Amino acid sequence: MKVDVGVNSDPLTIGESARAMERTGYDGIRVSETNRDPFVPLAVAAAQTMSIQLVTSVVVAFARNPMSLALQAHELNRLARGRLILGIGSQVKPHIERRFSMPWHKPARQMREFIDAMNAIFACWYDGTRLDFRGEYYQHTLMPSTFTPPDREPAYKPEILLSATGPLMTKVAGEVADGLVTHPFSTERYLKEVTLPAVKEGLLKRNRTLDSFQIDYAPMLAIGNTDEELAHAMSVIKDRIAFYGCTVAYRPVLELHGWGALQDELIPLNRSRRRKDMIELIDDEILHTIAIVGSPREVVGEMKQRFRGVVSRTGFGGSAIDREELPELLSTLKG
């Protein structure tokens, strides 16, 4: 199991952070797309590191088009000498239409075509195939040599991991992507009973197996060495669970465990900004099912027990972890 860590995405400081994580023994650093474009800080990190992988976790595909994202990914992966893991996601309709002013169609169908289009572009660049992609939402039929990247080694083709929670988008990941990024608002049971069967169904369509497919799942972690630290960490994670529990797309996770009605209580409280009341609805059973709680060593042991042989990439970190102890913990988690 490869182990990544989220880092501060400030381009002015990420180089130092990335080098430190590389020395510590992490396999990759993760940068999300929130208030910064992740390609800029990861380009800085790529130029200042040698071996650590660079993970977008995740970039918003529908805020771009297949050609623009393919070019960004190619350039970053060339700079990183093949170390980019391109995690992409759809975001949700209000953000795509109202924040990015981009069209929203049927998300699973659109995403399948988006990745197919990117793969057609990569085939043009790396294999010399004529670009002639004609889809329902995207058409790419022009690639003059003037606009073709000059450095087109096959090693620069990035791996594409698709972020998904529901079975439909998860199946799309199996059909067209190189891996799946599972949302932290998930559980061991949901992963095994819903996620993996959907992935396998998608993989079957192209005669591939899980052995050649990445499952990236970084669960929520509440880590503490003292009762006080642990209580604070648990409170923070309960707040995250309550927030994510309001999202309609994540209701299937709650439904699987018989907690579907919880969302009906959380949504009006969220609208009224009654965050404290939302947190009080997250009991210890919900907390320990969705998150992993304990000391650093206990958390590592629980992660291995829950996800060994299923998850190929994860995340691990936190302020309660002793920096001197971290390399040993990473080695144990990877083993």
C-alpha positions in Angstrom: 0.0 0.0 0.0 1.4 3.4 -1.0 1.1 6.2 1.5 0.6 9.8 0.7 0.3 13.0 2.8 -1.6 16.2 2.1 0.7 19.3 2.1 0.2 23.0 2.2 -0.3 24.0 -1.4 1.3 27.5 -1.1 3.8 27.6 -4.1 6.1 29.6 -1.9 6.6 26.9 0.7 5.6 23.6 -0.9 9.1 22.9 -2.2 10.5 22.6 1.3 7.5 20.6 2.5 7.7 18.2 -0.4 11.5 17.6 0.2 10.8 16.9 3.9 8.0 14.4 3.0 10.3 12.7 0.5 13.0 12.3 3.1 10.5 10.9 5.6 9.5 8.1 3.3 6.1 9.1 1.9 5.2 7.8 -1.5 3.4 10.9 -2.6 2.1 14.4 -1.7 -1.5 15.3 -2.3 -2.7 18.7 -3.4 -6.4 19.4 -3.8 -8.2 22.1 -5.9 -9.8 24.4 -3.5 -8.5 28.0 -3.5 -5.4 27.3 -5.6 -4.8 25.6 -9.0 -2.9 22.4 -7.9 -0.8 22.4 -11.0 1.2 25.4 -9.9 2.4 24.2 -6.5 2.9 20.7 -7.8 5.1 22.1 -10.6 7.3 23.7 -7.9 7.4 20.5 -5.9 8.3 18.5 -9.1 11.3 20.8 -9.7 12.6 20.4 -6.1 12.1 16.6 -5.5 13.5 13.5 -7.1 11.3 10.5 -6.3 8.1 11.4 -4.5 4.9 11.2 -6.5 2.7 14.2 -7.1 -1.0 13.6 -6.6 -3.9 15.9 -7.6 -6.6 15.0 -5.1 -8.6 16.1 -7.0 -8.8 18.5 -9.9 -12.2 19.5 -11.3 -12.5 18.0 -14.7 -15.7 19.7 -15.8 -14.2 23.1 -15.1 -11.8 22.4 -18.0 -12.0 20.5 -21.3 -10.2 17.3 -22.2 -7.5 19.1 -24.3 -6.7 21.7 -21.7 -6.4 19.2 -18.9 -4.4 16.8 -21.1 -1.9 19.6 -21.8 -1.6 20.6 -18.2 -1.1 17.0 -17.1 1.5 16.3 -19.8 3.6 19.4 -18.9 3.6 18.6 -15.2 4.3 15.0 -15.7 7.2 15.9 -18.1 8.6 18.2 -15.4 8.2 15.5 -12.8 9.7 12.8 -15.1 6.6 10.6 -14.9 5.7 11.1 -11.2 2.2 12.6 -11.7 -0.9 10.8 -10.5 -3.8 12.7 -12.0 -6.8 12.5 -9.7 -9.9 14.1 -11.3 -13.5 14.5 -10.2 -16.7 16.0 -11.5 -17.6 18.4 -8.5 -21.3 19.1 -8.3 -23.7 20.9 -10.5 -24.0 24.3 -8.7 -20.2 24.7 -8.7 -19.8 23.7 -12.3 -22.6 26.0 -13.6 -22.4 28.9 -11.1 -18.8 29.0 -10.1 -17.1 27.9 -13.3 -19.8 28.8 -15.8 -19.4 25.5 -17.6 -22.0 23.1 -18.8 -23.3 20.2 -16.7 -24.8 17.2 -18.4 -25.3 13.6 -17.1 -22.2 13.5 -14.9 -21.3 9.8 -15.2 -21.9 9.8 -19.0 -20.0 13.0 -19.4 -17.1 11.8 -17.3 -16.7 8.6 -19.3 -16.5 10.7 -22.5 -14.2 13.2 -20.9 -11.6 10.5 -20.0 -12.1 8.7 -23.4 -11.3 12.0 -25.1 -8.2 12.5 -23.0 -7.0 9.0 -23.8 -7.6 9.8 -27.5 -5.5 12.9 -27.2 -2.8 10.9 -25.4 -2.9 8.3 -28.1 -2.3 11.0 -30.7 0.6 12.5 -28.8 2.4 9.3 -27.6 1.5 6.7 -30.2 1.1 8.9 -33.3 -2.6 8.0 -33.7 -4.6 10.5 -35.8 -6.8 12.6 -33.5 -10.5 11.9 -34.4 -12.6 11.9 -31.3 -16.3 12.6 -31.9 -18.5 12.3 -28.8 -21.8 13.7 -27.5 -20.2 16.4 -25.4 -16.6 16.7 -26.7 -15.1 16.7 -30.2 -11.4 16.8 -30.8 -10.4 16.4 -34.4 -7.6 18.9 -35.0 -4.0 18.5 -33.7 -1.5 20.4 -35.9 2.2 19.8 -35.3 2.6 23.4 -34.1 0.3 22.7 -31.2 1.5 19.2 -30.4 3.8 18.9 -27.3 7.4 18.5 -28.5 8.4 16.0 -25.8 6.1 13.1 -26.1 7.7 10.1 -24.4 5.1 7.5 -23.4 6.4 7.7 -19.8 4.8 11.2 -19.6 1.3 9.8 -20.0 -0.2 10.3 -16.6 -2.2 7.7 -14.7 -5.8 8.9 -14.4 -7.7 8.2 -11.1 -11.3 9.1 -11.0 -13.0 10.3 -7.8 -16.3 8.6 -7.3 -18.7 7.6 -4.5 -21.9 6.3 -6.2 -22.0 3.0 -8.1 -22.6 4.6 -11.5 -19.5 6.9 -11.4 -17.5 4.1 -9.7 -18.3 1.8 -12.6 -17.1 4.5 -15.0 -13.8 4.5 -13.2 -13.5 0.8 -13.8 -14.4 1.2 -17.5 -12.0 4.0 -18.5 -9.6 5.1 -15.7 -6.4 3.7 -14.2 -7.8 3.9 -10.7 -10.5 5.1 -8.3 -10.3 7.8 -5.6 -12.8 7.0 -3.0 -14.2 9.8 -0.9 -13.2 9.8 2.8 -17.0 9.6 3.6 -17.1 5.9 3.1 -16.7 2.8 5.2 -15.0 -0.6 5.0 -18.4 -2.3 4.4 -19.4 0.2 1.7 -16.0 -0.2 0.0 -16.3 -4.0 -0.1 -20.1 -4.3 -0.8 -20.7 -1.4 -3.1 -17.5 0.1 -4.4 -15.5 -2.9 -5.4 -18.4 -4.7 -7.2 -19.0 -1.6 -9.3 -15.3 -1.3 -10.1 -15.1 -4.9 -11.1 -18.2 -4.5 -13.4 -16.5 -1.7 -15.2 -13.2 -3.5 -15.5 -14.9 -6.5 -16.9 -16.0 -4.4 -19.9 -12.3 -4.0 -20.9 -11.0 -7.4 -19.7 -9.0 -6.0 -16.9 -8.7 -7.0 -13.2 -8.2 -5.2 -9.9 -4.5 -6.2 -10.1 -3.9 -3.5 -12.7 -6.2 -0.9 -11.1 -5.5 1.4 -8.1 -7.9 1.9 -5.3 -7.1 5.1 -3.5 -8.9 5.5 -0.1 -7.7 7.9 2.6 -10.1 7.5 5.5 -10.8 10.1 8.1 -8.4 9.7 11.0 -8.8 10.8 14.6 -5.3 10.5 16.1 -4.2 11.3 19.6 -1.7 10.2 22.2 -3.5 11.6 25.2 -7.2 11.6 26.2 -7.3 15.3 25.6 -5.7 15.0 22.1 -8.0 12.2 21.2 -11.1 14.0 22.4 -10.2 17.0 20.3 -9.5 14.9 17.2 -12.8 13.0 17.6 -14.7 16.3 17.8 -13.0 17.5 14.6 -13.9 14.3 12.7 -17.5 14.3 14.0 -17.8 17.8 12.5 -16.5 16.6 9.2 -18.8 13.6 9.2 -21.8 15.8 10.0 -20.9 18.2 7.1 -20.4 15.4 4.6 -23.6 13.7 5.8 -25.6 16.6 4.4 -24.5 15.8 0.8 -27.2 13.9 -1.0 -24.7 12.1 -3.1 -23.2 10.5 0.0 -26.6 9.2 1.3 -26.0 5.6 0.0 -23.2 5.3 2.5 -25.6 6.1 5.3 -28.3 4.0 3.9 -26.1 0.9 3.8 -25.7 1.1 7.6 -29.3 2.0 8.3 -28.6 5.7 9.0 -30.4 7.3 6.0 -32.7 9.2 8.3 -29.6 11.0 9.8 -29.3 13.0 6.6 -32.9 14.2 7.0 -32.0 15.6 10.4 -28.6 17.1 9.4 -29.7 19.1 6.3 -32.1 21.5 8.1 -29.6 22.0 10.9 -26.9 22.8 8.4 -29.2 25.3 6.7 -29.8 26.9 10.1 -26.1 26.9 10.7 -26.6 24.8 13.9 -23.2 23.1 13.6 -23.0 22.1 17.3 -26.4 20.3 17.1 -25.2 18.5 13.9 -22.1 17.2 15.7 -24.2 15.9 18.6 -26.1 13.6 16.1 -22.8 11.8 15.2 -22.6 9.1 17.9 -19.6 6.9 18.6 -20.9 4.0 16.4 -21.0 6.3 13.4 -17.6 7.8 14.2 -15.8 4.5 14.6 -17.5 3.1 11.5 -16.6 5.9 9.1 -13.3 7.1 10.8 -10.4 5.3 12.4 -9.7 6.4 16.0 -6.7 5.9 18.3 -3.1 6.4 18.9 -0.8 6.5 15.8 0.1 2.9 16.2 -3.5 1.8 16.8 -4.6 3.7 13.7 -1.9 2.1 11.6 -2.9 -1.3 12.8 -6.6 -0.7 12.2 -5.9 0.6 8.7 -4.0 -2.5 7.8 -6.7 -4.7 9.2 -9.5 -3.0 7.4 -7.9 -2.4 4.0 -5.0 -4.8 3.4 -5.4 -6.4 0.0 -8.2 -4.0 -1.0 -6.7 -0.4 -0.9 -3.5 0.2 -2.9 -3.1 3.9 -2.0 -4.0 5.8 1.2 -3.2 8.8 3.2 -1.7 9.1 6.7 -0.6 12.1 8.8 -1.5 14.4 11.7 -0.1 16.8 14.2 -0.3 14.1 17.0 2.3 11.9 15.2 5.8 12.1 16.5 8.1 13.1 13.6 10.8 10.7 14.9 8.3 7.8 15.0 6.7 8.6 11.6 9.2 6.7 9.3 8.6 3.5 11.2 4.9 4.0 11.1 5.0 4.5 7.4 7.1 1.4 6.9 4.6 -0.6 9.0 1.6 0.7 7.0 3.2 0.0 3.7 4.2 -3.6 4.7 
